[in-house]
Structure formats: C-alpha cells, structure tokens
Amino acid sequence: MNTFDSLDPQVLPGTRLGTSVRALSKHLNWRVWIGLAVLSLGLTSLHAQTSLPLPPPSDSPMLYDKADRADKLLAAAKLEGALTIYTAFRPQDIPALIAPFEAKTGIKVKYWRSGSDNVVQRLVRESGSKHQEADLIMTPASEMLALDREHLLQAVYSPHVKDLMAIAQVASHRSANMIMNVVVQSYNTNVVKKESLPKTFQDLKDARFKNNLGIEAKAEEWFAKVVLTMGEDTGLATFKEIGQKNGFAPRLGVSLLHNLVIAGEVPIALTDYIDLPEKDKRAGKPVDWFALDPIVAHGFSIGVAQHAMHPYAALLFYDHLLSPETQKLFASLGYYPTSTKVTNPYADLKIGVVDPVYAADNFAKWSKLFEQNVTKVAK
C-alpha cells in the first residue's frame, strides 16, 4: 500500500502518535519536509500536459501531473491544514476568493495585504532570515518577476494553466497570471458629459480638459506601453504637449485616484483599473469608464514561495484561483479573467500587455521620461 494513502489526517509516518503535521513542519527543514512528501507520494516520473514545456523532470511533488493528482494534493494540503498569503490584491475582494476555498477544503487561510512594493520588500527581507511565513504570493507580474529573479519562487504544475490565454502563461511555470489588470480611463458622470469625452490621446490637448486630468503617480509601465505603441517620439511629444497645455494631477495609488473621481475632485482619470469603475457604476455611483487606444493591461500573478511551509495548500489555492469557478467569480466582480473556459465580459477590448521583463530592464529610462513628460512636465 502507498504510504501516502494510509496517512492519518493528523499524523505523519514515523512520528509520535498525535504529532500534527503543522507542528512538525515548524521544526523541519523545508527540504526535509518536501523529502518526506516525495517518499509519501511515491513519485517516479513526470509527463507534462500543459501548452508550455515544463521544466526538466524533477522529483518535486509540486510538479506531479498524474491522474490521481487532485486527490493526493487535497489530502496533502489538508494534512498541512493552513495557508499564509502575501498579497497586493484588492482588499475588498480577497474574502470572496478565500471563503469558498476554506469551505471546500477546511484549510484555514490567513493573509497579509499591502502595496506590491511592500510585498516584494518583505519577502526579500524574510528570505534572509529564519522567519518566513508566506506560502502563496499574489502580486502584479513585474513584482513577481522581481521575486523570481531573487529565486524566491518554485516551479509548479497546475492542470488549469493550459486553459489560460497565452499572454497569461509563464514559461518558467514559477507563476501564472490569474487576471489582467486592464487600465482604462474613468470619469465622474456628474461633472463630465459622455459626449464630451476624448476619443484619442491627441484629443486631450484640447482646452476643455485643462486641470481635469488625473493620473497615477507610478504609472511608468503603462506610460511606456502607450508611448511605444504610438511611436516613441510621437508618444513623448503628445504627453508633453498635453501636460504643458492642460496639466496632469498625479495621485499615488490607483484606488485613491479612482475614489477622487467618484468624489468629483478629479473629473477624469487616465489610469484606472477596469474593475473599479465597473463595480461602482453597478452600485449606482457617479462613475463610468471608457478606453482610449492603445488599451494597456498588466498581468496580476500568483506564485508559490520557494520555501513555503505549506506548499501543498499553496498549490491547491493556486489551482483554485485558476479554476473555471474562480475565474467566473473574477468576471462577476468586474475583472478581466484569463481562463479561456469562461466568458470574458471584455472580450471586445483589444489589449496590449506590458512585458514585465522589458519593464524591469528599462525602468530607469521610463521612470525618468514619465517624470519629465507627465509628473513634472514644465508648463
């Protein structure tokens, strides 16, 4: 009999009766913990079934892809019994993602939520100490790339990855994009009439938009993508002229900028995430959105921490986020889902996705250009 199949829910083989997996995992070296799991699973080989090539064959149970994967993963995750998430996701929607997972699995989830920069900094800081809590990470793709470059993520297999849009898949298998953060323009419907909205970025040079344009103060990646799509010289000249004629009002944080639009303090926001005005429009608030071409999107990624104390629970939640059921939930909450198995409410939008590698490698250049042509443009 496979020892994995004979485990008591609270006892690992070879431990004193009553020693819980959670308690044991706090004292075992991570590699020893994984080693025990490998022996329990009895893995022998790996045959990838995704649309991207998996890494070379490995004995890691995190890459297991056999027909009995779901049952074995659930059993192992329940043995761990807990999951810790570090996330930069919208705080108002995190409970909606966790509740069905906890109800279905009985696994207790706790999370720490902060800005994406803070998430990266905390993970890097903890990687150099003995105090490492994160099992699963949810953060924008560029920040996830930074973590990957610090070797803080591990490759995993999920059967749902093959169903994702190509732009949502990551070749290394150390992360995947669960949604696309689509950047649109929003406006206060009590202040701005729909018929007066701009149809192109060039229209923003018109005097009617003077002192009416808000922008997120850290929108360098969006700015770079828009400018490069327009043609670098043309794009830079366009933004500089808009800034000189009508000015930009930078605000730190997309959520803050969005709320200022609702309050009427910022009539038009050039950088709002599509789910925010969509949700509030449905709720009857004075806000709506429109999309100027090019429409830019950022991947929002998930990844399993390299030294996760609860790796199976993390992988189970990874599956949960990419599953058709949760992808439908994302769509119902106004997000742009990445699974091809669900109806996309924004299927008609032609999006251009930010390349996190280009963004990271050219950040200094675009940060300077964004400052010169947007946040500190000379009038």
PLY file of the C-alpha trace (Angstrom):
ply
format ascii 1.0
element vertex 379
property float x
property float y
property float z
element edge 378
property int vertex1
property int vertex2
end_header
0.00 0.00 0.00
1.25 3.51 -0.83
2.10 5.15 2.49
0.51 8.37 1.26
-2.88 6.66 1.09
-2.64 5.31 4.64
-1.85 8.55 6.44
-3.94 9.53 9.44
-5.18 13.11 8.86
-3.10 14.39 11.78
-0.10 12.07 11.76
2.94 11.67 9.53
4.50 8.22 9.20
7.43 7.79 11.54
6.27 10.42 14.03
4.94 10.00 17.55
1.17 9.46 17.54
-0.58 12.80 17.79
2.26 14.88 16.38
0.49 17.19 13.97
1.83 17.99 10.53
1.58 21.70 11.27
3.64 21.34 14.42
6.22 19.15 12.71
6.55 21.47 9.75
7.58 24.30 12.06
10.67 22.37 13.10
11.70 20.55 9.95
13.99 21.99 7.34
11.89 22.75 4.24
13.80 20.28 2.07
13.34 17.54 4.66
9.62 18.30 4.74
9.42 18.06 0.95
11.55 14.93 1.05
9.05 13.21 3.33
6.28 14.23 0.98
8.14 12.84 -2.02
8.51 9.48 -0.27
4.83 9.50 0.65
3.71 10.33 -2.84
5.96 7.69 -4.37
6.66 9.75 -7.46
8.72 8.21 -10.24
8.38 10.34 -13.36
6.79 13.43 -14.81
4.88 13.91 -18.03
3.74 17.47 -18.70
0.31 18.13 -20.14
0.42 21.94 -20.42
0.66 24.05 -23.57
4.09 25.24 -22.43
7.06 22.92 -21.83
7.54 22.06 -18.18
11.00 22.29 -16.61
13.18 19.16 -16.80
11.89 16.06 -14.96
12.01 16.52 -11.22
11.06 14.55 -8.14
9.24 17.57 -6.74
5.64 16.73 -5.87
4.81 20.30 -6.88
5.24 19.18 -10.50
3.18 15.99 -10.19
0.73 15.61 -13.09
-0.73 12.09 -12.89
-4.45 11.28 -12.97
-4.63 10.99 -9.17
-3.00 14.41 -8.63
-6.16 16.17 -7.39
-6.88 13.59 -4.67
-3.28 13.40 -3.48
-2.83 17.17 -3.47
-6.02 17.70 -1.48
-5.01 15.07 1.07
-1.53 16.57 1.48
-2.91 20.09 1.75
-5.38 19.02 4.42
-2.51 17.49 6.37
-0.85 20.90 6.39
-4.15 22.49 7.44
-3.12 26.11 6.95
-2.08 28.63 4.32
-0.49 32.07 4.51
-0.81 34.52 1.61
1.08 37.74 0.95
-0.92 39.81 -1.49
-1.34 43.16 -3.20
-4.80 42.25 -4.49
-7.85 44.50 -3.98
-8.60 44.23 -0.25
-12.38 44.36 -0.74
-12.36 41.20 -2.88
-9.91 38.98 -1.00
-12.56 37.46 1.31
-14.63 36.41 -1.72
-11.67 34.38 -3.01
-10.84 32.76 0.32
-14.29 31.84 1.63
-15.16 29.12 -0.92
-11.68 27.60 -0.61
-11.93 27.35 3.17
-15.46 25.95 2.96
-14.47 23.29 0.43
-11.16 22.20 1.96
-11.34 23.06 5.65
-7.92 24.70 5.32
-7.56 27.91 7.33
-6.25 30.84 5.32
-4.63 33.96 6.70
-3.29 36.79 4.59
-1.25 39.95 4.79
-2.16 42.66 2.32
-0.08 45.67 1.32
1.18 47.53 -1.74
3.12 45.48 -4.27
6.44 47.15 -3.42
5.93 46.33 0.26
5.10 42.72 -0.57
8.35 42.32 -2.51
10.42 44.05 0.16
9.01 41.93 2.96
9.58 38.69 1.06
13.15 39.61 0.19
13.82 40.65 3.77
12.35 37.45 5.20
14.31 35.31 2.74
17.47 36.26 4.57
16.08 35.33 7.97
14.61 32.29 9.67
11.22 33.97 9.84
9.48 33.12 6.59
5.70 33.00 6.59
4.46 33.33 3.00
3.24 30.23 1.19
1.48 31.87 -1.75
2.08 35.27 -3.32
-0.42 37.37 -5.29
1.08 40.48 -6.89
1.48 42.24 -10.26
3.58 40.45 -12.85
6.51 42.87 -12.70
6.85 42.42 -8.96
6.51 38.67 -9.36
9.38 38.77 -11.84
11.48 40.59 -9.24
10.78 37.79 -6.76
11.64 35.18 -9.37
14.95 36.87 -10.05
15.67 36.60 -6.33
14.98 32.83 -6.55
12.02 33.13 -4.18
9.52 31.13 -6.28
9.26 27.46 -7.19
8.04 25.80 -10.37
4.64 24.15 -10.11
2.23 22.24 -12.29
-1.45 23.14 -12.45
-3.84 21.49 -14.90
-5.61 24.83 -15.34
-2.61 26.58 -16.89
-3.23 25.02 -20.29
-6.66 26.73 -20.31
-5.24 30.22 -19.78
-4.82 32.77 -22.53
-1.31 32.59 -23.98
-0.48 36.01 -22.52
-1.33 34.72 -19.05
1.05 31.75 -19.14
4.63 31.98 -17.89
7.23 29.71 -19.47
9.14 29.06 -16.25
5.99 27.71 -14.51
7.01 29.66 -11.43
3.97 31.93 -11.76
0.81 32.47 -13.80
-1.49 35.43 -14.39
-4.85 34.94 -12.71
-6.36 38.15 -14.12
-5.34 41.04 -16.31
-5.33 44.47 -14.72
-6.74 46.41 -17.67
-6.05 50.15 -17.49
-8.90 52.32 -18.73
-9.98 55.91 -18.32
-12.73 56.77 -15.84
-14.78 59.90 -15.30
-17.32 61.43 -12.94
-20.67 61.31 -14.72
-21.97 64.35 -12.82
-19.05 66.50 -13.92
-18.19 65.24 -17.40
-20.75 64.61 -20.12
-20.27 61.44 -22.13
-20.43 63.31 -25.44
-17.50 65.50 -24.42
-15.13 62.59 -23.69
-11.93 62.34 -25.74
-11.75 59.72 -28.44
-7.94 59.67 -28.71
-4.97 60.71 -26.62
-4.46 63.53 -29.11
-7.86 64.95 -28.10
-6.54 65.51 -24.58
-4.65 68.54 -25.89
-7.97 70.39 -26.14
-8.50 73.26 -23.69
-11.69 71.69 -22.26
-9.50 69.21 -20.40
-7.40 71.84 -18.62
-6.95 70.91 -14.94
-9.26 67.92 -15.38
-6.80 65.06 -15.85
-5.66 62.79 -13.04
-3.00 60.10 -13.40
-1.46 57.52 -11.10
1.92 58.77 -9.93
3.65 55.42 -10.54
2.24 54.60 -13.97
5.61 54.26 -15.69
4.85 50.83 -17.18
1.51 51.99 -18.60
3.15 55.14 -19.94
5.94 53.19 -21.63
3.50 50.81 -23.31
1.28 53.64 -24.58
4.22 55.70 -25.83
5.93 52.78 -27.57
2.67 51.75 -29.24
2.16 55.30 -30.52
5.81 55.50 -31.61
8.29 56.77 -29.03
8.88 60.25 -30.47
5.20 60.85 -31.23
4.08 59.47 -27.88
6.51 61.53 -25.82
5.63 64.69 -27.74
1.91 64.02 -27.24
2.16 63.62 -23.47
4.47 66.59 -23.13
2.06 68.81 -25.04
-0.93 67.62 -23.01
0.98 68.34 -19.82
2.12 71.78 -20.94
-1.35 72.83 -22.09
-3.68 71.19 -19.61
-1.55 69.67 -16.85
-1.68 66.30 -15.09
-2.70 65.77 -11.47
-0.59 62.84 -10.19
-2.04 60.82 -7.30
-0.29 57.95 -5.55
-2.36 54.78 -5.86
-4.99 53.73 -8.37
-7.63 53.24 -5.68
-7.08 56.75 -4.35
-7.29 58.21 -7.83
-10.47 56.25 -8.50
-12.10 57.50 -5.30
-11.20 61.08 -6.17
-13.02 60.61 -9.48
-16.15 59.48 -7.64
-15.85 62.47 -5.31
-15.61 64.80 -8.31
-12.22 66.16 -7.25
-10.61 64.60 -10.33
-13.05 64.74 -13.28
-11.13 62.28 -15.47
-8.58 59.62 -14.51
-6.27 58.41 -17.26
-5.18 55.31 -15.34
-7.92 53.35 -13.59
-8.26 49.57 -13.34
-11.36 48.46 -15.22
-12.95 46.56 -12.32
-13.07 49.64 -10.07
-15.37 51.89 -12.14
-17.29 48.86 -13.35
-18.13 47.81 -9.78
-19.04 51.31 -8.66
-21.10 52.02 -11.76
-23.15 48.91 -10.97
-23.54 50.22 -7.43
-25.04 53.45 -8.72
-22.09 55.73 -8.04
-21.40 58.65 -10.43
-18.60 56.98 -12.39
-18.13 55.26 -15.73
-15.21 54.26 -17.90
-14.03 54.50 -21.48
-10.94 53.16 -23.22
-8.52 55.13 -25.36
-6.38 53.20 -27.82
-3.92 51.69 -27.02
-5.51 49.81 -24.12
-2.80 48.59 -21.75
-3.03 45.63 -19.38
-0.75 44.33 -16.65
-0.71 40.69 -15.61
-1.62 40.02 -11.99
0.27 36.92 -10.94
0.27 34.13 -8.43
3.29 32.13 -7.32
4.25 29.59 -4.66
7.05 30.65 -2.33
10.28 28.70 -2.73
10.42 27.87 0.97
6.71 27.63 1.68
5.86 25.94 4.99
2.56 24.79 3.47
3.45 24.14 -0.17
0.55 21.79 -0.93
-2.03 24.15 0.48
-0.42 26.90 -1.58
-0.59 24.81 -4.75
-4.21 23.88 -4.02
-5.08 27.58 -3.71
-3.10 28.23 -6.91
-5.38 25.71 -8.65
-8.40 27.34 -7.00
-7.57 30.78 -8.41
-7.09 29.45 -11.95
-10.12 27.17 -11.90
-13.17 27.99 -14.07
-15.24 28.52 -10.93
-12.98 31.26 -9.54
-12.37 32.73 -12.98
-16.16 33.13 -13.30
-16.11 34.85 -9.92
-13.44 37.26 -11.16
-15.60 38.10 -14.18
-18.64 38.70 -11.96
-16.57 41.12 -9.86
-15.64 43.17 -12.90
-12.17 41.73 -13.55
-10.66 40.58 -16.84
-10.34 36.78 -16.39
-7.52 34.88 -18.04
-9.15 31.47 -18.46
-10.48 30.60 -21.90
-13.06 28.39 -20.18
-15.18 31.32 -19.02
-17.00 34.15 -20.77
-14.88 37.30 -20.75
-17.03 40.41 -20.20
-14.40 42.47 -22.01
-13.77 40.19 -24.96
-14.20 43.09 -27.40
-11.30 45.05 -25.90
-8.04 44.78 -27.78
-5.41 44.90 -25.05
-1.66 45.26 -25.20
0.05 43.52 -22.27
3.06 45.01 -20.51
6.12 42.78 -20.82
7.46 42.58 -17.24
10.98 41.72 -18.42
11.16 44.82 -20.63
9.57 46.93 -17.90
12.08 45.77 -15.29
15.12 46.10 -17.52
14.16 49.58 -18.76
12.56 51.01 -15.63
15.17 53.74 -15.08
14.67 55.09 -18.59
10.87 55.20 -18.41
10.78 56.49 -14.86
12.83 59.50 -15.99
10.72 60.04 -19.10
7.49 59.75 -17.11
8.73 62.38 -14.71
9.90 64.71 -17.50
6.74 64.42 -19.60
4.00 63.80 -17.05
4.51 64.25 -13.31
6.93 67.19 -13.53
6.36 68.48 -17.04
7.29 72.15 -17.41
4.30 74.33 -18.32
0 1
1 2
2 3
3 4
4 5
5 6
6 7
7 8
8 9
9 10
10 11
11 12
12 13
13 14
14 15
15 16
16 17
17 18
18 19
19 20
20 21
21 22
22 23
23 24
24 25
25 26
26 27
27 28
28 29
29 30
30 31
31 32
32 33
33 34
34 35
35 36
36 37
37 38
38 39
39 40
40 41
41 42
42 43
43 44
44 45
45 46
46 47
47 48
48 49
49 50
50 51
51 52
52 53
53 54
54 55
55 56
56 57
57 58
58 59
59 60
60 61
61 62
62 63
63 64
64 65
65 66
66 67
67 68
68 69
69 70
70 71
71 72
72 73
73 74
74 75
75 76
76 77
77 78
78 79
79 80
80 81
81 82
82 83
83 84
84 85
85 86
86 87
87 88
88 89
89 90
90 91
91 92
92 93
93 94
94 95
95 96
96 97
97 98
98 99
99 100
100 101
101 102
102 103
103 104
104 105
105 106
106 107
107 108
108 109
109 110
110 111
111 112
112 113
113 114
114 115
115 116
116 117
117 118
118 119
119 120
120 121
121 122
122 123
123 124
124 125
125 126
126 127
127 128
128 129
129 130
130 131
131 132
132 133
133 134
134 135
135 136
136 137
137 138
138 139
139 140
140 141
141 142
142 143
143 144
144 145
145 146
146 147
147 148
148 149
149 150
150 151
151 152
152 153
153 154
154 155
155 156
156 157
157 158
158 159
159 160
160 161
161 162
162 163
163 164
164 165
165 166
166 167
167 168
168 169
169 170
170 171
171 172
172 173
173 174
174 175
175 176
176 177
177 178
178 179
179 180
180 181
181 182
182 183
183 184
184 185
185 186
186 187
187 188
188 189
189 190
190 191
191 192
192 193
193 194
194 195
195 196
196 197
197 198
198 199
199 200
200 201
201 202
202 203
203 204
204 205
205 206
206 207
207 208
208 209
209 210
210 211
211 212
212 213
213 214
214 215
215 216
216 217
217 218
218 219
219 220
220 221
221 222
222 223
223 224
224 225
225 226
226 227
227 228
228 229
229 230
230 231
231 232
232 233
233 234
234 235
235 236
236 237
237 238
238 239
239 240
240 241
241 242
242 243
243 244
244 245
245 246
246 247
247 248
248 249
249 250
250 251
251 252
252 253
253 254
254 255
255 256
256 257
257 258
258 259
259 260
260 261
261 262
262 263
263 264
264 265
265 266
266 267
267 268
268 269
269 270
270 271
271 272
272 273
273 274
274 275
275 276
276 277
277 278
278 279
279 280
280 281
281 282
282 283
283 284
284 285
285 286
286 287
287 288
288 289
289 290
290 291
291 292
292 293
293 294
294 295
295 296
296 297
297 298
298 299
299 300
300 301
301 302
302 303
303 304
304 305
305 306
306 307
307 308
308 309
309 310
310 311
311 312
312 313
313 314
314 315
315 316
316 317
317 318
318 319
319 320
320 321
321 322
322 323
323 324
324 325
325 326
326 327
327 328
328 329
329 330
330 331
331 332
332 333
333 334
334 335
335 336
336 337
337 338
338 339
339 340
340 341
341 342
342 343
343 344
344 345
345 346
346 347
347 348
348 349
349 350
350 351
351 352
352 353
353 354
354 355
355 356
356 357
357 358
358 359
359 360
360 361
361 362
362 363
363 364
364 365
365 366
366 367
367 368
368 369
369 370
370 371
371 372
372 373
373 374
374 375
375 376
376 377
377 378
